[in-house]
Amino acid sequence: MTIDDRLRALAESTVHPGLECIESGVFARIDADTHTGRQARLGLVTIIGSATLAGVASAAVPVPVPDREHATVEMVSTRLAPSTLLGGR
């Protein structure tokens, strides 16, 4: 039996009665997934918008700049500084 014979036999056969109710169920799930997808997109846009707003707001807050005259750097030990390690000491 060739593929053409099988396709012809399939086309001439009757539809199984259980397939009648499946189509409406498939379309109902597609509609439900579309609704869920919209909610997911709305949630994602909300999160991105909130993060953007928080970033802009935090950039607008003034940050105190330390006075250069009183700024000091305290180094406890230079024993493991890269310059000493590279020198082989």
Secondary structure, DSSP 8 states (H G I E B T S, - for coil): --HHHHHHHHHHS---GGGTTHHHHHHHHHHHHHHHHHHHHHHHHHHHHHHHHHHHHHHHS------TTT-----S--TT-HHHHHHT-
